[in-house]
Amino acid sequence: MKTHHPQTRGGAKPYAAWAGAAALAAVFLSGSSVAHAATPPAGLKIGNQATATYKGPNGDDQFSQSNEVLTTVLQVGAFTLDSKSVAAGGVVNTKTGSTAATIYAPHVLVNTGNGTDSFLITAAPTSANKFEKIEVFLDNDFDGKADNPTPLCTTAPSSPPTSCSVPAQAVSAGGKLGFVVAYTIPASAVTSAPVLFDSGLVTAVPQSSGLYTASNQTVTVQDDVTLTNVAAFNVRTSIAAPTVAAPGGGAWPLPTAKTEGQRSSGASCATAWPVSNSATCTYTTYTITYSNTGGQVGTFNLQDVIGTGRTAGFTYVTGSAVWSSSNSGVALDETGNGANGANVDFKYDAASKTLTFLDKVLPVSNERTLSFVVLVNSSATLGTGTTANVVTYSKDDAPTAVIGAPAGLNATSNESAFNVLGTYGVALGSAGATSANAKDVTAGAGGPARPRASAAWTPTAPAPATARALWAPSRVCRSPSGLRRWWRVRTSPVPSPTPATAFPGRCSTTAARPAAAPIPARPTTGCRTAPKPEWAALRST
């Protein structure tokens, strides 16, 4: 071990117990009630160094310090494709369309490893000469829709079938890659009843395969596409404002980053329209887009649960739902009693936290939206564990469906999640302090600036009694040699115009304590603050 120059602290041992209790205690993450350890990133160097303090022959404090041992974190690869992490992931999308329709299947790749890697993605039909073409598009906002009309790859029918191969896509640790696969059914395809037309196999392979376990070096999922001559519906869910105005003609609330932000910090945020984002209340807007990709007019119905399970971090804002085919800015009636017109109805059941929607006449090749607002609760967990919305709907015609009792719910939309970010704060206090009783929330209440010169120093008046914190009456200074000395400083519980007469605290470059008035006995349990005269000490290395 390397021994450093002795660092003397006058009278340190007699006061070690209560000076330690006055140490700067803790750092709190106020975004979570439980501390979660994050996976260390690849390349991180973790150091460990031991120190020891002991008494020298003359009774002075000394310390020794060992050499530092560094450990470098190696990269470990891991990923999921649509939450699947094994080679055969199974069917993840079931889509339906009529002759000449283009069907979009959303996918999300997540890098769950601790370092950046690039991934090769392919999409291929299982049969020869079936789909007219297959294309892959980026979906950076994860709304199940292509971000731009330029595909990452395209393939035409062939025998044997060929793959649509996407150029390598880099994904950072913890990052996501959203994309959609577009399957075009040819105009020559005909059917007299719904039938499985073909399937697409979507495969993701990391380029640094040696970093991954054998079972996680490739993942393949399947999209099933059904050909039909009757009504067929497809749904995608997104955090976005629709083209129609919010109720009353107002603006739809969306956080600056759209799909992520801090949760509400108060429990008294409004849950009835009108609402808007503020420093303490966070709202966002969900838009459900549904379309008829089939061959006939049909009845569409859906169900969405807001406030339990995967959406437990949300609260539905009553009076905020708007349908795109109604008058812009007019909220839907939520009673389910037919007040919204002959062909559409909507109901919110507060007991089950369930929204049900019914569109009785949806024409072929027609796209419509249902939008509403949710509050991001103060109890929402960090990340997307309680703020991920998935809509359940009928992909087929549902003529028997009635509002409040949906029929044939046999499909789900893409997952649209709001990422809850944490808030961070530093709390300073004695041992055992918490963020509730030790956090300094008043700027400038921590006492005067600490002197840095080697000259003698006399303490100024302490902070007012109402603002004084544990460390406010303490003083720290630095000598030219860089060693810090600490001395007990007596202050009164109320401001004193001449505190130096009470006890002339002083910083010094010498090891001996400066001459001063007799020092009363120290407290036995920490620092007393009122009503008796107090002592405060801060020991710093």
C-alpha positions as CSV (number, residue, x, y, z in Angstrom):
1,M,0.0,0.0,0.0
2,K,1.1,3.5,-0.7
3,T,1.3,5.6,2.4
4,H,0.5,9.2,2.1
5,H,1.6,12.2,4.1
6,P,-0.1,12.2,7.5
7,Q,-3.3,14.2,7.6
8,T,-3.8,15.7,11.1
9,R,-7.2,16.6,12.4
10,G,-7.0,18.2,15.7
11,G,-9.1,16.4,18.4
12,A,-10.6,14.1,15.8
13,K,-11.0,10.9,17.9
14,P,-13.0,12.4,20.8
15,Y,-15.6,13.7,18.4
16,A,-15.6,11.0,15.8
17,A,-18.9,9.5,16.8
18,W,-21.0,12.6,16.7
19,A,-19.1,14.2,13.8
20,G,-19.8,11.1,11.7
21,A,-23.5,11.6,12.4
22,A,-23.2,15.1,10.9
23,A,-21.7,13.8,7.6
24,L,-23.2,14.5,4.3
25,A,-25.4,11.5,4.1
26,A,-27.1,10.4,0.9
27,V,-28.1,10.8,-2.7
28,F,-31.7,10.0,-3.5
29,L,-33.4,9.1,-6.7
30,S,-36.8,10.6,-6.4
31,G,-38.1,8.9,-9.5
32,S,-38.5,5.6,-7.8
33,S,-39.3,4.3,-4.4
34,V,-36.8,1.4,-4.8
35,A,-33.3,1.8,-6.1
36,H,-32.7,-0.3,-9.2
37,A,-29.3,-1.2,-10.4
38,A,-28.7,-0.5,-14.0
39,T,-26.6,-2.8,-16.2
40,P,-23.1,-1.4,-16.4
41,P,-22.3,-0.3,-20.0
42,A,-19.6,-2.1,-22.0
43,G,-16.2,-0.5,-21.6
44,L,-17.0,1.0,-18.1
45,K,-14.0,0.9,-15.8
46,I,-14.9,0.1,-12.2
47,G,-12.2,1.0,-9.6
48,N,-11.6,-0.2,-6.1
49,Q,-9.2,1.4,-3.6
50,A,-8.8,0.7,0.1
51,T,-7.9,3.3,2.7
52,A,-7.0,2.9,6.4
53,T,-6.8,5.5,9.2
54,Y,-4.8,5.1,12.3
55,K,-3.1,7.0,15.2
56,G,0.5,7.9,14.8
57,P,3.1,7.8,17.6
58,N,2.3,11.4,18.6
59,G,-1.5,10.7,18.7
60,D,-2.1,12.4,15.4
61,D,-4.4,10.9,12.7
62,Q,-2.7,9.3,9.7
63,F,-4.1,7.3,6.8
64,S,-2.8,4.9,4.2
65,Q,-4.1,4.2,0.7
66,S,-3.7,1.1,-1.5
67,N,-3.2,1.0,-5.2
68,E,-6.3,1.2,-7.3
69,V,-7.6,-2.0,-9.0
70,L,-9.6,-1.4,-12.2
71,T,-12.1,-3.8,-13.7
72,T,-13.3,-3.2,-17.3
73,V,-16.9,-4.3,-18.1
74,L,-17.0,-6.5,-21.3
75,Q,-19.8,-6.3,-23.8
76,V,-22.6,-8.9,-23.5
77,G,-25.0,-9.2,-26.3
78,A,-28.8,-9.8,-26.0
79,F,-31.9,-8.7,-27.9
80,T,-35.5,-9.4,-28.5
81,L,-37.7,-9.1,-31.6
82,D,-41.4,-8.4,-30.6
83,S,-40.5,-9.6,-27.1
84,K,-39.2,-12.9,-28.4
85,S,-35.6,-14.0,-27.7
86,V,-35.4,-17.5,-29.1
87,A,-34.9,-18.7,-32.7
88,A,-38.6,-19.7,-33.4
89,G,-40.6,-16.8,-32.0
90,G,-44.0,-17.8,-33.5
91,V,-46.8,-15.8,-34.9
92,V,-46.8,-12.2,-33.7
93,N,-49.2,-10.5,-36.3
94,T,-52.4,-11.7,-37.9
95,K,-53.6,-9.4,-40.6
96,T,-56.5,-9.5,-43.1
97,G,-57.0,-7.9,-46.4
98,S,-58.8,-8.1,-49.7
99,T,-57.6,-8.3,-53.3
100,A,-54.9,-5.7,-54.1
101,A,-54.7,-4.5,-50.5
102,T,-51.4,-3.7,-48.8
103,I,-51.2,-4.9,-45.2
104,Y,-48.7,-3.5,-42.7
105,A,-47.3,-5.6,-39.8
106,P,-45.4,-3.7,-37.1
107,H,-42.3,-5.0,-35.4
108,V,-39.9,-3.8,-32.6
109,L,-36.3,-4.9,-32.0
110,V,-34.9,-4.1,-28.6
111,N,-31.2,-4.3,-27.7
112,T,-31.2,-5.7,-24.2
113,G,-27.4,-6.0,-24.1
114,N,-24.9,-3.6,-22.6
115,G,-23.4,-2.3,-25.8
116,T,-24.2,-1.0,-29.3
117,D,-24.5,-3.6,-32.0
118,S,-25.8,-3.7,-35.6
119,F,-28.6,-6.0,-36.7
120,L,-29.5,-7.6,-40.1
121,I,-33.2,-7.9,-40.7
122,T,-34.9,-9.9,-43.4
123,A,-38.5,-10.5,-44.4
124,A,-39.4,-13.4,-46.7
125,P,-42.6,-15.1,-47.8
126,T,-43.1,-18.8,-46.9
127,S,-44.5,-19.6,-50.4
128,A,-43.3,-18.8,-53.9
129,N,-45.0,-16.3,-56.1
130,K,-47.7,-15.3,-53.6
131,F,-47.3,-11.6,-52.5
132,E,-46.9,-9.1,-55.2
133,K,-44.1,-7.5,-53.2
134,I,-42.8,-7.2,-49.7
135,E,-41.3,-4.0,-48.4
136,V,-39.8,-2.9,-45.0
137,F,-40.1,0.7,-43.7
138,L,-38.7,2.4,-40.6
139,D,-41.2,3.2,-37.8
140,N,-39.2,5.4,-35.4
141,D,-42.3,6.6,-33.5
142,F,-43.6,3.0,-33.1
143,D,-47.1,3.9,-34.3
144,G,-47.3,0.9,-36.7
145,K,-47.1,3.1,-39.8
146,A,-44.2,3.8,-42.2
147,D,-42.4,7.0,-41.4
148,N,-41.7,7.8,-45.1
149,P,-42.5,6.3,-48.5
150,T,-38.9,5.1,-49.1
151,P,-38.5,1.4,-48.2
152,L,-35.4,0.0,-46.6
153,C,-35.7,-2.9,-49.0
154,T,-38.2,-4.4,-51.5
155,T,-38.6,-7.8,-53.1
156,A,-40.8,-9.1,-56.0
157,P,-42.4,-12.5,-56.2
158,S,-40.0,-15.3,-57.3
159,S,-39.5,-19.0,-57.1
160,P,-37.9,-19.9,-54.8
161,P,-39.0,-16.9,-52.7
162,T,-36.4,-14.3,-52.0
163,S,-35.9,-12.2,-48.9
164,C,-36.2,-8.5,-48.5
165,S,-32.9,-7.7,-46.8
166,V,-32.5,-4.5,-44.7
167,P,-29.0,-2.9,-44.5
168,A,-27.4,-3.3,-41.0
169,Q,-29.1,-1.1,-38.4
170,A,-27.2,0.0,-35.4
171,V,-29.0,-0.1,-32.1
172,S,-27.5,1.3,-28.8
173,A,-27.7,-0.6,-25.5
174,G,-31.3,-0.3,-24.3
175,G,-32.4,1.2,-27.6
176,K,-35.3,0.2,-29.9
177,L,-35.7,-0.2,-33.6
178,G,-39.2,0.1,-34.9
179,F,-40.1,-1.1,-38.5
180,V,-43.1,-2.3,-40.4
181,V,-43.3,-5.0,-43.1
182,A,-45.7,-4.2,-45.9
183,Y,-47.3,-7.2,-47.7
184,T,-49.1,-6.4,-51.0
185,I,-51.8,-9.0,-52.1
186,P,-51.9,-9.1,-55.9
187,A,-55.0,-8.1,-57.9
188,S,-55.2,-11.6,-59.3
189,A,-55.9,-13.1,-55.8
190,V,-59.5,-14.1,-55.3
191,T,-61.5,-16.0,-52.7
192,S,-65.0,-16.8,-51.7
193,A,-64.3,-16.9,-48.0
194,P,-61.5,-15.8,-45.6
195,V,-58.5,-18.0,-46.1
196,L,-54.8,-17.8,-45.1
197,F,-53.1,-16.3,-48.1
198,D,-49.5,-16.6,-47.0
199,S,-47.1,-15.9,-44.2
200,G,-44.0,-13.7,-43.9
201,L,-41.0,-14.7,-41.8
202,V,-39.1,-11.8,-40.2
203,T,-35.6,-12.6,-39.0
204,A,-33.1,-10.5,-37.0
205,V,-29.5,-11.4,-36.6
206,P,-26.8,-9.5,-34.7
207,Q,-23.6,-8.9,-36.5
208,S,-21.4,-9.5,-33.3
209,S,-22.9,-13.0,-32.9
210,G,-20.0,-14.1,-30.7
211,L,-21.3,-11.8,-27.9
212,Y,-24.6,-13.7,-27.7
213,T,-25.7,-17.0,-26.2
214,A,-26.4,-19.8,-28.7
215,S,-30.1,-19.5,-28.3
216,N,-30.1,-15.7,-28.9
217,Q,-28.0,-15.5,-32.1
218,T,-31.1,-15.2,-34.3
219,V,-34.8,-14.6,-33.8
220,T,-37.6,-15.3,-36.3
221,V,-41.2,-14.2,-36.0
222,Q,-44.2,-14.8,-38.3
223,D,-46.8,-12.5,-39.9
224,D,-50.0,-14.3,-41.1
225,V,-51.9,-12.6,-43.9
226,T,-55.5,-13.7,-44.6
227,L,-57.3,-13.0,-47.9
228,T,-61.0,-12.2,-47.5
229,N,-63.9,-11.0,-49.6
230,V,-65.8,-9.5,-46.6
231,A,-65.1,-6.7,-44.2
232,A,-61.6,-6.9,-42.5
233,F,-60.2,-4.4,-40.1
234,N,-56.7,-3.4,-39.0
235,V,-55.8,-1.1,-36.1
236,R,-52.7,0.8,-35.0
237,T,-52.2,2.7,-31.8
238,S,-50.0,5.8,-31.4
239,I,-49.2,8.7,-29.1
240,A,-50.1,11.5,-31.4
241,A,-52.6,14.3,-32.0
242,P,-55.3,13.5,-34.7
243,T,-56.2,15.9,-37.5
244,V,-59.4,16.9,-35.7
245,A,-59.4,19.4,-32.9
246,A,-59.7,18.5,-29.2
247,P,-63.0,19.0,-27.4
248,G,-64.0,22.6,-27.5
249,G,-61.6,23.3,-30.3
250,G,-58.6,23.3,-28.1
251,A,-55.2,21.7,-28.5
252,W,-54.4,18.1,-27.7
253,P,-51.9,17.8,-24.8
254,L,-48.6,16.2,-25.7
255,P,-45.3,16.3,-23.9
256,T,-42.4,17.9,-25.7
257,A,-40.7,14.6,-26.5
258,K,-44.1,13.1,-27.4
259,T,-43.5,9.5,-26.3
260,E,-41.7,10.1,-23.1
261,G,-41.5,12.5,-20.1
262,Q,-41.8,12.8,-16.4
263,R,-44.8,11.5,-14.6
264,S,-47.1,13.9,-12.7
265,S,-45.6,15.0,-9.4
266,G,-48.9,15.7,-7.7
267,A,-51.9,13.6,-6.8
268,S,-54.5,16.3,-7.4
269,C,-54.3,16.7,-11.2
270,A,-57.6,17.0,-13.1
271,T,-59.0,13.9,-14.7
272,A,-61.9,15.7,-16.6
273,W,-61.6,17.8,-19.7
274,P,-60.3,20.5,-20.2
275,V,-56.7,19.7,-19.1
276,S,-53.2,20.9,-20.1
277,N,-49.6,20.0,-19.3
278,S,-48.0,21.9,-16.4
279,A,-45.0,21.6,-14.1
280,T,-46.9,19.1,-11.9
281,C,-49.3,17.4,-14.2
282,T,-48.4,15.3,-17.3
283,Y,-50.9,14.4,-20.0
284,T,-50.6,12.7,-23.3
285,T,-52.9,11.9,-26.2
286,Y,-53.7,8.4,-27.7
287,T,-55.0,8.1,-31.2
288,I,-56.4,4.8,-32.4
289,T,-56.4,4.5,-36.2
290,Y,-58.6,1.8,-37.7
291,S,-59.4,0.9,-41.3
292,N,-61.3,-1.5,-43.5
293,T,-58.9,-3.4,-45.7
294,G,-61.5,-6.0,-46.7
295,G,-64.0,-6.3,-49.5
296,Q,-67.3,-5.2,-48.0
297,V,-68.7,-2.6,-45.6
298,G,-68.7,-3.9,-42.0
299,T,-69.2,-3.2,-38.3
300,F,-66.1,-2.4,-36.3
301,N,-65.8,-2.6,-32.5
302,L,-62.9,-2.2,-30.1
303,Q,-62.1,-2.3,-26.4
304,D,-59.4,-0.4,-24.5
305,V,-58.6,-0.7,-20.8
306,I,-57.0,2.4,-19.2
307,G,-55.9,2.3,-15.6
308,T,-55.1,-1.3,-14.8
309,G,-52.5,-3.9,-15.8
310,R,-50.1,-2.5,-18.4
311,T,-51.9,0.9,-18.3
312,A,-52.1,1.1,-14.5
313,G,-49.9,4.3,-14.7
314,F,-52.6,6.1,-16.7
315,T,-56.0,7.7,-15.8
316,Y,-58.5,8.3,-18.6
317,V,-59.6,12.0,-18.8
318,T,-63.3,12.0,-19.1
319,G,-64.9,14.1,-21.7
320,S,-61.8,14.0,-23.9
321,A,-62.7,11.4,-26.6
322,V,-63.2,12.6,-30.2
323,W,-64.1,10.7,-33.3
324,S,-62.6,11.8,-36.6
325,S,-65.9,11.5,-38.5
326,S,-67.9,13.7,-36.1
327,N,-67.8,17.4,-35.9
328,S,-64.2,18.5,-35.1
329,G,-63.8,19.5,-31.5
330,V,-67.0,17.8,-30.3
331,A,-66.5,15.3,-27.5
332,L,-68.2,11.9,-27.7
333,D,-71.0,11.2,-25.3
334,E,-69.7,8.5,-22.8
335,T,-72.9,7.0,-21.6
336,G,-73.4,4.5,-24.5
337,N,-77.0,5.4,-24.9
338,G,-76.9,6.2,-28.6
339,A,-76.5,10.0,-28.2
340,N,-73.5,10.0,-30.7
341,G,-75.7,9.2,-33.7
342,A,-77.2,6.2,-35.4
343,N,-74.0,4.6,-36.7
344,V,-71.5,5.2,-33.9
345,D,-71.4,4.9,-30.1
346,F,-68.9,5.1,-27.3
347,K,-69.0,4.2,-23.6
348,Y,-66.6,4.6,-20.6
349,D,-67.2,2.4,-17.6
350,A,-65.4,3.9,-14.6
351,A,-65.7,0.7,-12.5
352,S,-63.9,-1.5,-15.0
353,K,-61.8,1.4,-16.5
354,T,-62.9,0.2,-19.9
355,L,-63.6,2.2,-23.1
356,T,-65.7,0.5,-25.8
357,F,-66.3,1.9,-29.2
358,L,-68.6,0.9,-32.1
359,D,-68.6,2.0,-35.7
360,K,-71.5,0.3,-37.4
361,V,-70.8,1.3,-41.0
362,L,-67.1,1.4,-42.0
363,P,-66.7,1.5,-45.8
364,V,-64.0,-0.4,-47.7
365,S,-60.6,1.4,-47.9
366,N,-61.7,3.9,-45.3
367,E,-59.5,5.0,-42.4
368,R,-60.8,6.7,-39.2
369,T,-59.5,7.7,-35.8
370,L,-60.6,7.7,-32.1
371,S,-58.5,9.9,-29.9
372,F,-58.6,10.6,-26.1
373,V,-56.4,12.0,-23.4
374,V,-54.8,10.2,-20.4
375,L,-53.1,11.5,-17.3
376,V,-49.7,10.0,-16.5
377,N,-50.2,9.2,-12.8
378,S,-47.8,10.2,-10.1
379,S,-47.7,6.4,-9.2
380,A,-46.6,5.4,-12.7
381,T,-43.4,3.3,-12.6
382,L,-40.3,4.3,-14.4
383,G,-40.0,3.1,-18.0
384,T,-43.0,1.6,-19.7
385,G,-44.1,-1.1,-17.3
386,T,-47.4,0.6,-16.5
387,T,-47.8,3.0,-19.4
388,A,-48.1,0.7,-22.5
389,N,-51.4,0.7,-24.3
390,V,-52.6,-2.2,-26.6
391,V,-56.1,-2.1,-28.1
392,T,-58.2,-5.2,-28.5
393,Y,-60.5,-5.4,-31.5
394,S,-62.4,-7.6,-33.9
395,K,-60.5,-8.0,-37.2
396,D,-63.7,-9.4,-38.8
397,D,-67.2,-8.0,-39.3
398,A,-69.0,-7.9,-36.0
399,P,-72.7,-7.3,-36.8
400,T,-73.9,-8.5,-33.4
401,A,-71.7,-6.2,-31.3
402,V,-73.4,-3.7,-29.1
403,I,-71.9,-0.9,-27.1
404,G,-70.6,-2.0,-23.7
405,A,-70.6,-5.7,-24.9
406,P,-68.1,-6.0,-27.8
407,A,-68.2,-9.1,-30.0
408,G,-65.5,-11.1,-31.6
409,L,-62.5,-9.5,-30.0
410,N,-59.8,-11.6,-31.8
411,A,-56.9,-9.3,-32.5
412,T,-54.7,-6.8,-30.8
413,S,-53.0,-3.6,-32.1
414,N,-49.4,-2.7,-31.8
415,E,-48.1,-1.6,-28.4
416,S,-47.8,2.1,-27.9
417,A,-45.9,3.1,-24.8
418,F,-45.1,6.2,-22.9
419,N,-41.6,6.1,-21.4
420,V,-41.7,7.5,-17.8
421,L,-38.4,9.3,-17.0
422,G,-37.1,9.6,-13.5
423,T,-36.4,12.9,-11.6
424,Y,-33.2,13.2,-9.6
425,G,-32.3,15.2,-6.5
426,V,-29.5,15.3,-3.9
427,A,-30.4,15.2,-0.2
428,L,-27.8,16.2,2.4
429,G,-28.2,15.3,6.1
430,S,-27.1,13.3,9.1
431,A,-26.9,9.5,9.1
432,G,-30.4,8.1,8.7
433,A,-31.7,11.1,6.8
434,T,-34.3,10.6,4.1
435,S,-35.2,12.6,1.0
436,A,-38.3,13.8,2.9
437,N,-36.5,15.4,5.9
438,A,-33.0,16.2,4.5
439,K,-33.5,17.7,1.1
440,D,-32.5,21.4,1.0
441,V,-35.3,23.0,-1.1
442,T,-34.4,26.6,-0.4
443,A,-31.7,28.0,-2.6
444,G,-28.9,29.8,-0.7
445,A,-30.0,28.5,2.7
446,G,-26.8,26.4,3.2
447,G,-24.8,29.2,4.8
448,P,-22.1,31.5,3.5
449,A,-19.5,30.6,0.9
450,R,-16.6,28.6,2.3
451,P,-13.3,30.5,2.4
452,R,-10.3,29.1,0.5
453,A,-7.5,31.3,1.7
454,S,-4.9,30.4,4.3
455,A,-5.4,33.6,6.2
456,A,-7.2,33.6,9.6
457,W,-10.9,33.7,9.3
458,T,-13.6,34.8,11.7
459,P,-17.1,33.4,11.2
460,T,-19.8,35.8,10.1
461,A,-23.4,35.8,11.4
462,P,-25.1,32.4,11.0
463,A,-28.1,31.9,8.8
464,P,-31.5,32.9,10.4
465,A,-32.9,30.3,12.7
466,T,-35.8,29.5,10.4
467,A,-33.5,28.7,7.4
468,R,-30.5,27.2,9.2
469,A,-29.7,23.6,8.1
470,L,-27.4,21.1,9.9
471,W,-24.4,22.4,8.1
472,A,-25.2,26.1,8.1
473,P,-23.2,27.1,11.2
474,S,-20.2,24.9,10.2
475,R,-17.1,26.3,8.5
476,V,-14.6,24.6,6.2
477,C,-11.4,26.1,4.9
478,R,-8.4,25.0,3.0
479,S,-4.7,25.6,3.7
480,P,-2.0,26.2,1.0
481,S,-0.9,22.6,1.3
482,G,-4.4,21.5,0.3
483,L,-5.2,19.9,3.6
484,R,-8.5,20.7,5.2
485,R,-8.8,21.6,8.8
486,W,-12.0,21.6,10.8
487,W,-12.8,23.4,14.0
488,R,-16.0,23.5,16.1
489,V,-17.8,26.7,15.7
490,R,-20.3,27.8,18.3
491,T,-23.4,29.6,17.1
492,S,-26.5,30.8,18.9
493,P,-30.0,29.7,17.9
494,V,-30.9,33.2,16.8
495,P,-28.8,35.6,14.6
496,S,-26.1,37.4,16.6
497,P,-24.6,40.7,15.5
498,T,-21.2,39.7,17.0
499,P,-20.9,35.9,16.9
500,A,-17.1,36.1,17.1
501,T,-17.4,37.1,20.7
502,A,-19.2,33.8,21.4
503,F,-16.4,31.7,20.1
504,P,-13.6,32.9,17.8
505,G,-13.6,30.0,15.3
506,R,-10.5,30.1,13.1
507,C,-8.9,28.3,10.2
508,S,-5.2,27.7,10.5
509,T,-2.4,26.0,8.6
510,T,-1.0,24.6,11.8
511,A,-1.9,21.3,13.3
512,A,-2.8,22.9,16.7
513,R,-6.2,24.3,17.4
514,P,-6.2,28.1,17.4
515,A,-6.5,29.7,20.8
516,A,-10.1,30.2,21.8
517,A,-12.4,30.5,24.7
518,P,-13.0,27.3,26.7
519,I,-15.1,24.8,24.8
520,P,-18.1,23.4,26.5
521,A,-18.8,19.6,26.5
522,R,-20.0,18.3,23.2
523,P,-23.5,17.0,22.8
524,T,-24.0,13.2,23.2
525,T,-26.4,12.7,20.3
526,G,-25.7,14.8,17.2
527,C,-26.1,18.5,16.9
528,R,-28.6,20.5,18.9
529,T,-30.4,23.2,17.0
530,A,-32.8,24.9,19.4
531,P,-33.6,26.4,21.9
532,K,-30.2,26.0,23.6
533,P,-26.8,27.1,22.1
534,E,-25.6,24.6,19.7
535,W,-22.5,23.1,18.3
536,A,-22.0,22.0,14.7
537,A,-19.1,20.4,13.1
538,L,-18.2,19.2,9.6
539,R,-15.3,16.9,9.2
540,S,-13.9,16.8,5.7
541,T,-11.1,14.8,4.1
